[in-house]
Amino acid sequence: MPSQEVAGEVGSRIRPSGQQQGRVTAGRPPRPGPVTGASLSELVGYRAAVADLLAEVAGYAGRDDLPRLERALTDRITGPDFAAVLGVLPGGAADATDRLVREIRDYRPNNRSAARNLAGLIRIYLLSRIDVMWWGHLPGFPTDDDLHGSAELVDLEALRRTDLLRFRYRRPDGHLLAGAARAVRCRVRPPSTPQAGRGGVPAAGTGPRTTRTRPEVVALLNQLAVDLARRRPGPTPPLRVTSLARSLEHQHRLRALGYAAMLPSGHCLGYAMDLEMSWLRRFDAPGMVAALLRERQGWGDVNVIDEGQTWHLCVSPRAASRLRRDFLTALGG
């Protein structure tokens, strides 16, 4: 059981919706509730429509093909196959189309982005709109200071110290002890997790910039780790988280560096996370983890986006209240 001190530290940051402390909500009317939006069958249809669209535009790869690609996108994603998700976003399908066209025009292939080509960019953008449909009513965290000061988030470090986490993450480089420990490990053995890229630019999978996230995310990650241990015979590799909540300020930094960091983003709303998948291949485990994620998606608990080295997950409103209860139960509340 967690100590009363830690339970109080974490629990004090979790308050019913509309009762959070701080300037973000003080003196303002309650925020609108989450938009559950499309039904499970409509989400299946939407994802199938995205796959069909990608097959249709696969040949539009060059810059000279952009006019044809933009026309094809405008014709398709403003149609009924995409309406269940895009039609309920602010601005509707037309605004979503305009945003996607701007993303395409600004796209430049690079080794940092999970979008290796235009088709990858389109897929990530369209599937990420499910996150926005669910949580786009929230304002997000404008700056890093807003994120770190938010009473809606919990800190993994407080939970880790009392053994309340079943997954792993690399502690941010700004943490003095974490940096010193990594320096010692790298001198005595090869790194067991992906390291920073050239020039000190973080590589995908190096670890979260912040250890703050929503309680629902913690509960989901713990459950996935337990499910993996139960289903996998023999030694079970730990799940590793590479990204959690982000500020809008940091999301713009990532975009400037060439990452496929979409706006709006489930990360900036606190409900998204990224899991490292490529390193699981050494344990012959990525297929099992992928199956667990697809299963949760089939239940309507998460939105899953395969981004190659990492997979993006976002908690759904359908699962959020249950996951929050599970988190509080784990605290002994």
Sequence and secondary structure as in RCSB ss.txt:
>XXXX:A:sequence
MPSQEVAGEVGSRIRPSGQQQGRVTAGRPPRPGPVTGASLSELVGYRAAVADLLAEVAGYAGRDDLPRLERALTD
RITGPDFAAVLGVLPGGAADATDRLVREIRDYRPNNRSAARNLAGLIRIYLLSRIDVMWWGHLPGFPTDDDLHGS
AELVDLEALRRTDLLRFRYRRPDGHLLAGAARAVRCRVRPPSTPQAGRGGVPAAGTGPRTTRTRPEVVALLNQLA
VDLARRRPGPTPPLRVTSLARSLEHQHRLRALGYAAMLPSGHCLGYAMDLEMSWLRRFDAPGMVAALLRERQGWG
DVNVIDEGQTWHLCVSPRAASRLRRDFLTALGG
>XXXX:A:secstr
   HHHHHHHHTT   TT   STTTTTS         S HHHHHHHHHHHHHHHHHHTT  SGGGHHHHHHHHHH
HHTSGGGHHHHTTSTTHHHHHHHHHHHHHHH    SS S  SHHHHHHHHHHHHHHHHHHTTS    SHHHHHT 
TT EEHHHHHTTT  SSEE   TTSHHHHHHHHHHHHHS  SS    GGG   TTS  S  EE HHHHHHHHHHH
HHHHHHS S     EEEE    HHHHHHHHHTT    SS TTTTT EEEEE GGGGGGT HHHHHHHHHHHHHHT
SEEEEEETTEEEEEE HHHHHHHHHHHHHHTT 
